[in-house]
Amino acid sequence: MDRLCCKNKVNHKTPHVDFNKYIINMIKNTIQLLAKISNWKFIIPFFLFTAFWLYLFNVGQKEMSKIAGEEVVLIDLWSGYDLEEITAFFELLKPEGRAIHQQLTGINDMIFPFAYGPLLILVFALILKNIFEKNSKWLLLSLFPLLTMGVDYLENFNTLLMLKSYPNISEVIVNKGSFFTEIKNLSTLIIKISFILLSIVWIAKMVRNFVIKKENKL
């Protein structure tokens, strides 16, 4: 009877142990994958893919500007907004401009995160593995752009909802969209600052290694 109870206790703990092992293995596999694919063979294609979609956004914005009669940019590029600003902007765009904006947001900007997201992840992983070891847990920091991608999609769905709701746009929807935009801008700023700082550290390490090698030869 006592043995049976012991077996039940062990079996009860097994799923928890297996789950922990699964998480640990998943983290290790993720780190190894990031270390393996963070090279120029993968970075260059995603860079070109990102540049292509940026070009399409630029073309779309120029078409919107022609319709509006002045230079305008996508809502995604705003720092924030309120109901009055959004209403005035949609009125300025006219039906044709709003249709272009809806296409850019509903199609282009739904694909775009899968261009810039992997690009940023790979670039950060490349820098981090050259600063630390290839299998360092610090490589997991390169996944931060996933947050930006997620917020970008929330912003896109909210923008589409505003476009479809016009002229009866809810202030609640506008406030949500502005919040998503602000969070995305903040995460983008963090990425930019991190890229600059990590690049400086990487360059400093390369210079240091170069000097050490040169001194050793002497």
Phi and psi in degrees as a GROMACS rama.xvg file:
@    title "Ramachandran Plot"
@    xaxis  label "Phi"
@    yaxis  label "Psi"
@TYPE xy
-64.0456  -38.3337  ASP-2
-64.2246  -39.7241  ARG-3
-63.4867  -40.6142  LEU-4
-64.6018  -40.0868  CYS-5
-62.9908  -41.4912  CYS-6
-64.3346  -40.7535  LYS-7
-63.2785  -38.1167  ASN-8
-65.5132  -42.1405  LYS-9
-64.3258  -42.5434  VAL-10
-66.3549  -31.7891  ASN-11
-68.9586  -31.2245  HIS-12
-85.9898  -21.7315  LYS-13
-56.7776  -48.2732  THR-14
-57.0353  -38.9115  PRO-15
-64.3715  -42.1006  HIS-16
-65.6635  -43.8589  VAL-17
-62.0918  -38.2542  ASP-18
-65.1003  -42.2594  PHE-19
-62.3931  -42.2971  ASN-20
-63.6323  -39.036  LYS-21
-62.4339  -44.5842  TYR-22
-63.5  -44.527  ILE-23
-62.6467  -44.2184  ILE-24
-64.5879  -38.2258  ASN-25
-64.6678  -40.8811  MET-26
-64.5673  -45.177  ILE-27
-61.4113  -44.4883  LYS-28
-64.4441  -37.1554  ASN-29
-65.2192  -44.5131  THR-30
-61.9704  -44.5219  ILE-31
-63.8303  -39.283  GLN-32
-66.3062  -43.7323  LEU-33
-61.6136  -41.2887  LEU-34
-65.914  -34.2281  ALA-35
-76.0664  -43.5467  LYS-36
-93.6464  -5.40626  ILE-37
-81.4915  75.0189  SER-38
-143.436  171.977  ASN-39
-66.8765  -21.5402  TRP-40
-63.9458  -30.2948  LYS-41
-97.7835  -34.3924  PHE-42
-66.4428  -45.2733  ILE-43
-60.8248  -46.9188  ILE-44
-58.9982  -41.5747  PRO-45
-70.5469  -29.5962  PHE-46
-65.565  -45.0654  PHE-47
-65.1919  -39.221  LEU-48
-62.5566  -42.5052  PHE-49
-66.2519  -43.4227  THR-50
-61.9218  -37.4644  ALA-51
-62.2005  -46.6657  PHE-52
-70.7168  -31.9888  TRP-53
-63.7314  -37.7038  LEU-54
-63.0596  -43.611  TYR-55
-64.3679  -38.895  LEU-56
-62.5477  -41.4445  PHE-57
-63.6179  -42.0348  ASN-58
-62.9878  -44.5891  VAL-59
-63.0741  -40.8364  GLY-60
-65.7472  -35.704  GLN-61
-65.6339  -38.378  LYS-62
-66.2422  -40.8109  GLU-63
-63.7137  -39.6909  MET-64
-64.8722  -38.1561  SER-65
-62.8537  -42.4259  LYS-66
-68.2791  -41.1613  ILE-67
-74.6975  -22.9571  ALA-68
84.0859  8.19322  GLY-69
-157.855  166.461  GLU-70
-72.747  126.176  GLU-71
-130.361  160.65  VAL-72
-129.77  161.404  VAL-73
-62.1547  151.005  LEU-74
-57.9769  -31.412  ILE-75
-57.0999  -26.9382  ASP-76
-93.4037  0.889765  LEU-77
-77.201  157.955  TRP-78
-86.3042  -18.0257  SER-79
165.326  168.023  GLY-80
-164.247  167.335  TYR-81
-128.907  179.9  ASP-82
-60.8072  -41.2042  LEU-83
-64.2377  -42.2766  GLU-84
-67.2874  -41.7461  GLU-85
-66.8205  -43.0229  ILE-86
-61.7226  -44.8479  THR-87
-64.9112  -38.2469  ALA-88
-65.9356  -45.7617  PHE-89
-65.8406  -35.0858  PHE-90
-67.2187  -38.7921  GLU-91
-65.5738  -36.6402  LEU-92
-69.9768  -27.4418  LEU-93
66.4547  169.521  LYS-94
-56.0919  -39.5438  PRO-95
-65.926  -43.0162  GLU-96
-67.8125  -38.558  GLY-97
-65.9471  -33.9837  ARG-98
-65.1936  -40.0694  ALA-99
-66.1681  -43.3569  ILE-100
-61.4096  -40.4903  HIS-101
-64.7601  -37.5142  GLN-102
-68.609  -43.8177  GLN-103
-63.615  -37.6865  LEU-104
-79.5076  -43.1148  THR-105
-79.1827  -20.6947  GLY-106
-119.006  -64.6615  ILE-107
-58.1012  -48.9051  ASN-108
-79.4478  -2.57149  ASP-109
-87.4155  -21.5746  MET-110
-96.0761  -34.4017  ILE-111
-52.0717  -41.8799  PHE-112
-58.1558  -27.9433  PRO-113
-80.2768  0.39897  PHE-114
-101.257  -58.2243  ALA-115
-74.0926  -29.3775  TYR-116
-60.6246  -59.6169  GLY-117
-59.5809  -34.8623  PRO-118
-60.2298  -49.7549  LEU-119
-64.2536  -42.1068  LEU-120
-61.0225  -45.739  ILE-121
-66.5524  -40.6521  LEU-122
-65.2082  -45.0224  VAL-123
-64.831  -39.978  PHE-124
-63.8477  -38.9263  ALA-125
-62.638  -45.1499  LEU-126
-66.9274  -45.3668  ILE-127
-65.2923  -38.1665  LEU-128
-72.8887  -19.948  LYS-129
-87.342  -20.4666  ASN-130
-85.1883  -44.9964  ILE-131
-107.835  -163.364  PHE-132
-79.2503  160.12  GLU-133
-62.4613  -34.4239  LYS-134
-101.747  24.7234  ASN-135
-72.8703  144.709  SER-136
-67.4353  -16.1884  LYS-137
-62.0808  -19.5368  TRP-138
-64.3059  -22.4111  LEU-139
-65.3959  -21.7859  LEU-140
-64.5374  -23.0148  LEU-141
-67.5834  -12.6516  SER-142
-83.4304  -0.959217  LEU-143
-54.9668  -37.8536  PHE-144
-57.6508  -15.9875  PRO-145
-61.1251  -32.7011  LEU-146
-63.8271  -44.4241  LEU-147
-62.0708  -41.3215  THR-148
-61.6111  -44.4769  MET-149
-63.0041  -45.4681  GLY-150
-66.6933  -34.2523  VAL-151
-60.5332  -41.071  ASP-152
-67.8302  -39.9186  TYR-153
-61.3144  -40.6996  LEU-154
-65.0011  -41.9045  GLU-155
-62.3155  -47.055  ASN-156
-62.664  -36.5877  PHE-157
-69.5887  -39.5043  ASN-158
-64.0292  -41.9001  THR-159
-61.9054  -38.6209  LEU-160
-65.5937  -38.7375  LEU-161
-66.3703  -41.4384  MET-162
-63.9328  -40.9408  LEU-163
-73.5149  -27.8015  LYS-164
-82.9125  -18.3212  SER-165
-58.9831  135.197  TYR-166
-91.7861  1.41229  PRO-167
-94.845  64.7679  ASN-168
-86.0166  132.993  ILE-169
-79.7653  138.88  SER-170
-65.0159  -30.2169  GLU-171
-63.3943  -43.2001  VAL-172
-63.9352  -42.4781  ILE-173
-62.7821  -43.7867  VAL-174
-63.8208  -38.0533  ASN-175
-63.7719  -44.9413  LYS-176
-61.7064  -42.2093  GLY-177
-63.8588  -38.3281  SER-178
-64.099  -45.2582  PHE-179
-61.5688  -41.0125  PHE-180
-63.3168  -42.7065  THR-181
-64.7913  -40.9615  GLU-182
-65.169  -41.5495  ILE-183
-64.1574  -42.0622  LYS-184
-63.975  -37.3968  ASN-185
-66.3089  -44.6363  LEU-186
-65.8806  -34.917  SER-187
-65.936  -40.346  THR-188
-64.0402  -41.3731  LEU-189
-61.0753  -41.5714  ILE-190
-63.2374  -43.8751  ILE-191
-63.3247  -47.2072  LYS-192
-64.0677  -43.2151  ILE-193
-61.7703  -41.0853  SER-194
-62.1671  -43.8038  PHE-195
-64.383  -49.06  ILE-196
-64.3002  -45.1507  LEU-197
-67  -35.2274  LEU-198
-64.4543  -40.1742  SER-199
-63.027  -43.8147  ILE-200
-62.9895  -43.0259  VAL-201
-62.0871  -47.1924  TRP-202
-62.6074  -42.4083  ILE-203
-61.5051  -39.2779  ALA-204
-67.0375  -40.583  LYS-205
-64.9469  -41.3212  MET-206
-63.9824  -42.8989  VAL-207
-61.9983  -45.4363  ARG-208
-64.0886  -36.7195  ASN-209
-65.5934  -43.5981  PHE-210
-64.406  -42.1163  VAL-211
-63.0594  -43.9029  ILE-212
-62.8368  -40.3656  LYS-213
-66.8139  -39.2441  LYS-214
-67.5531  -37.4096  GLU-215
-65.9717  -34.439  ASN-216
-67.8348  -34.5413  LYS-217
